[in-house]
Amino acid sequence: MHVVAMHLDMHGVVVNQWWNGSRWLGHGTMWILSVHGCGFYALWLWEHDWLAGLVWDRNGTNMLAGTLSWLCGCALWFTSLEFVRRKYFEVRTSYARADAALQSEI
């Protein structure tokens, strides 16, 4: 048995509930970070300083790193959505089946 599942069982937590809770915690975190980041981008657009997010060091704060981390987080968040995962899984399994078919012919 996996160590995390064993600890959750000891504390009376059902593993499926834990996975659902961690999934929604991730969605909530990304919503908060997205509102935070979009607020900054809206402020920069309002001030006509729309390139502020691409500056490496501005007043001691690295805006470019924040922009890149937010974009990577959004990409990760998008690929974790259920309809994207299901579609990718179907494509992945079809490639695996085609590969297995090719290997069996060789």
C-alpha positions as CSV (number, residue, x, y, z in Angstrom):
1,M,0.0,0.0,0.0
2,H,1.2,3.5,-0.8
3,V,2.6,5.4,2.1
4,V,0.3,8.4,1.6
5,A,-2.8,6.2,1.3
6,M,-1.7,4.3,4.5
7,H,-1.4,7.6,6.5
8,L,-4.8,8.8,5.2
9,D,-6.4,5.5,6.2
10,M,-4.9,5.8,9.6
11,H,-6.6,9.2,10.0
12,G,-9.9,8.0,8.6
13,V,-9.7,10.0,5.3
14,V,-11.0,8.3,2.2
15,V,-8.3,8.6,-0.6
16,N,-10.9,9.6,-3.2
17,Q,-12.1,12.5,-1.0
18,W,-8.4,13.6,-0.6
19,W,-7.8,13.6,-4.3
20,N,-11.0,15.6,-4.9
21,G,-10.0,18.1,-2.2
22,S,-6.5,18.5,-3.6
23,R,-7.9,19.0,-7.1
24,W,-10.2,21.8,-6.0
25,L,-7.4,23.3,-3.9
26,G,-5.4,23.6,-7.1
27,H,-8.3,25.1,-9.0
28,G,-8.8,27.7,-6.2
29,T,-5.1,28.5,-6.1
30,M,-5.0,29.1,-9.8
31,W,-8.1,31.3,-9.8
32,I,-6.6,33.5,-7.0
33,L,-3.3,33.7,-8.8
34,S,-5.0,34.5,-12.1
35,V,-7.1,37.3,-10.6
36,H,-3.9,38.6,-9.0
37,G,-1.9,38.5,-12.2
38,C,-4.7,39.9,-14.4
39,G,-5.1,42.7,-12.0
40,F,-1.5,43.7,-12.5
41,Y,-1.8,43.4,-16.3
42,A,-5.0,45.6,-16.2
43,L,-3.1,48.1,-14.1
44,W,-0.2,48.2,-16.5
45,L,-2.6,48.6,-19.5
46,W,-4.4,51.4,-17.6
47,E,-1.0,53.2,-17.1
48,H,0.0,52.6,-20.7
49,D,2.9,50.5,-19.5
50,W,1.8,47.2,-21.0
51,L,5.4,45.9,-21.4
52,A,5.9,46.1,-17.6
53,G,5.4,42.4,-17.3
54,L,8.3,41.7,-19.6
55,V,10.9,43.6,-17.6
56,W,13.4,41.5,-15.9
57,D,14.1,43.8,-12.9
58,R,11.7,46.7,-12.1
59,N,12.0,48.3,-8.7
60,G,13.6,45.2,-7.3
61,T,10.8,42.9,-8.4
62,N,11.2,40.4,-11.2
63,M,8.1,40.9,-13.3
64,L,9.2,38.6,-16.1
65,A,9.7,35.6,-13.8
66,G,6.1,36.2,-12.5
67,T,4.7,36.4,-16.0
68,L,6.5,33.2,-17.1
69,S,5.4,31.3,-14.0
70,W,1.8,32.4,-14.4
71,L,1.8,31.4,-18.0
72,C,3.3,28.0,-17.2
73,G,0.8,27.6,-14.4
74,C,-2.1,28.4,-16.7
75,A,-0.8,25.8,-19.2
76,L,-0.5,23.2,-16.5
77,W,-4.0,24.2,-15.2
78,F,-5.5,23.9,-18.7
79,T,-4.0,20.5,-19.3
80,S,-5.3,19.3,-15.9
81,L,-8.9,19.9,-16.9
82,E,-10.9,16.8,-17.3
83,F,-12.0,17.2,-21.0
84,V,-8.4,17.9,-22.0
85,R,-7.0,14.9,-20.0
86,R,-9.6,12.6,-21.5
87,K,-8.9,13.7,-25.1
88,Y,-5.1,13.4,-24.5
89,F,-5.5,10.0,-23.0
90,E,-7.5,8.8,-26.1
91,V,-4.8,10.1,-28.4
92,R,-2.1,8.6,-26.3
93,T,-3.7,5.2,-26.1
94,S,-4.3,5.2,-29.9
95,Y,-0.5,5.9,-30.4
96,A,0.3,3.1,-28.0
97,R,-2.0,0.7,-29.8
98,A,-0.5,1.7,-33.2
99,D,3.0,1.3,-31.8
100,A,2.2,-2.1,-30.4
101,A,0.7,-3.2,-33.7
102,L,3.9,-2.1,-35.5
103,Q,6.1,-3.9,-33.0
104,S,4.1,-7.1,-33.4
105,E,4.6,-7.0,-37.2
106,I,8.4,-6.7,-36.9
